[in-house]
């Protein structure tokens, strides 16, 4: 017997559901079909530094220039951003896949080995498509995540003239997050 178009799909009895009854795995899979860029966010509060991979970056405003991203409440980076009040966002190129994976699951010491730390600035990757140094503008609750809004204080872009400190040899194609994995833009052709 054929199901009608409005009949619900069979459910997995072992599926985890949120308070509204949404299957969390299905939600994660659906969101994985939305391709986003891959960033590394880094902060240093003077006592601790950390860097993590994030794909939740969104521009909010041009005047003033504001961005937002989300970090899990239990993530090591969350309290560091709160204490530091500033952070750097690095937009990665497709040839930085290994770095993105390292900053997602690697040991803290390995992550920090890729960062330059200077007094008065957030930790910085020397090579990326673009870098935004930000002050924490606002924080909002977002379920099991904190939504951080940053006021952009300086930026560097790989398309800038060669005087930019960003490595001009980096790939000019972005690294994307699609279907729960990092991918190069040219891989999607």
C-alpha positions in Angstrom: 0.0 0.0 0.0 1.4 3.4 -1.0 1.7 6.1 1.7 0.0 9.4 1.1 2.1 12.4 0.7 1.1 13.7 4.1 1.8 10.5 6.0 4.7 10.8 8.4 7.9 9.0 7.7 8.7 5.9 9.9 10.6 6.9 13.0 13.7 5.3 14.5 12.8 4.2 18.0 16.3 4.9 19.2 16.5 8.4 17.8 17.2 11.3 20.2 14.5 13.9 20.2 14.5 17.4 21.6 11.7 18.9 23.6 9.7 19.7 20.5 10.0 16.1 19.2 12.6 16.9 16.5 15.0 14.0 15.8 18.4 15.6 16.6 20.3 13.4 14.1 17.9 14.3 11.3 18.2 18.0 12.2 22.0 17.8 12.1 21.9 16.0 8.7 19.5 18.6 7.3 21.7 21.4 8.4 24.7 19.6 6.9 23.2 20.2 3.5 23.7 23.9 3.9 27.3 24.6 2.8 29.2 27.1 5.0 32.7 28.5 5.1 35.2 27.1 7.6 36.9 29.3 10.2 39.3 29.0 13.1 38.4 31.2 16.0 41.1 32.0 18.5 41.2 33.8 21.8 43.7 34.4 24.7 42.7 35.7 28.1 46.2 36.0 29.4 46.0 32.7 31.3 44.7 30.4 28.7 44.6 30.4 24.9 42.5 28.2 22.6 41.6 27.9 18.9 38.7 25.9 17.5 37.1 25.3 14.1 33.7 26.8 13.5 31.3 27.1 10.6 28.6 29.2 12.1 30.0 32.6 11.1 27.5 35.2 9.9 27.8 38.9 9.1 25.3 41.0 11.1 25.9 44.7 10.3 28.0 46.9 8.0 27.8 49.9 10.2 29.2 49.2 12.7 30.8 46.0 11.2 29.5 43.1 13.3 29.7 39.4 13.0 28.3 36.5 15.0 29.2 32.9 15.6 28.1 30.2 17.9 30.1 28.1 20.4 28.9 25.2 22.5 28.4 26.2 26.2 30.8 23.3 27.2 33.5 24.2 24.7 36.9 25.2 26.1 36.8 28.4 24.0 33.6 29.8 25.6 34.9 31.0 28.9 38.2 32.2 27.3 36.2 34.5 25.0 34.1 35.8 27.9 37.2 36.6 30.0 39.3 38.0 27.1 36.6 40.1 25.5 38.3 39.7 22.1 39.0 37.1 19.5 40.3 36.5 16.0 38.4 34.8 13.2 40.4 33.2 10.4 38.6 32.3 7.2 40.4 29.2 5.8 41.4 28.3 2.3 40.8 24.9 0.8 44.4 23.9 1.3 44.0 24.3 5.1 41.8 21.2 5.6 44.3 19.5 7.9 44.4 22.7 10.1 40.6 22.8 10.3 40.5 19.2 11.3 43.3 19.7 13.9 41.5 22.7 15.4 38.3 20.6 15.6 39.7 17.6 17.4 43.4 18.0 18.0 45.2 18.5 21.3 45.3 22.1 22.6 49.1 22.2 22.4 49.0 21.2 18.7 46.4 23.8 17.9 48.3 26.6 19.7 51.5 25.7 17.8 50.0 27.2 14.7 49.2 30.5 16.3 51.3 33.6 16.8 50.6 35.3 20.1 51.3 39.1 20.5 50.6 41.3 23.5 47.4 43.2 23.0 46.1 41.1 20.1 44.1 37.9 19.8 46.2 34.8 18.7 46.6 34.8 15.0 47.1 32.2 12.2 49.7 33.7 9.8 48.0 32.2 6.7 44.3 32.4 5.9 42.0 33.9 3.3 40.9 36.7 5.7 41.4 37.5 9.3 39.1 39.6 11.5 40.2 40.9 14.9 37.1 41.5 17.0 36.0 42.8 20.4 33.2 41.0 22.1 30.1 43.2 21.4 27.4 41.0 22.9 26.6 37.4 24.0 23.1 35.9 23.7 21.8 32.5 24.8 21.2 30.0 22.1 20.1 26.6 23.6 23.2 24.6 24.2 25.4 27.3 22.5 26.5 30.8 23.2 25.9 33.3 20.4 28.8 35.7 20.3 28.6 39.0 18.4 31.9 40.6 17.6 32.7 44.2 16.6 35.3 44.0 13.9 38.3 46.2 14.9 40.7 45.2 12.1 40.8 42.9 9.1 43.2 41.6 6.6 42.3 40.0 3.3 44.3 37.8 1.1 43.2 39.8 -1.9 44.8 42.9 -0.4 48.0 44.3 -1.9 51.2 42.3 -1.2 52.0 44.4 1.8 49.3 42.4 3.7 50.8 40.1 6.3 48.5 37.3 5.0 50.4 34.7 2.9 49.8 35.6 -0.7 50.5 32.0 -1.8 47.4 30.6 -0.1 44.7 29.1 -2.2 42.2 31.7 -3.1 39.4 29.1 -2.9 37.5 28.8 0.5 37.3 25.7 2.6 33.6 24.7 3.0 31.8 22.6 5.5 29.2 20.4 3.7 27.5 17.2 4.8 29.5 17.0 8.0 32.9 17.3 6.4 35.4 19.9 5.2 35.5 20.1 1.4 37.2 22.3 -1.2 35.0 24.4 -3.4 36.4 22.6 -6.5 35.4 19.3 -5.1 31.7 20.2 -5.4 31.8 20.6 -9.2 
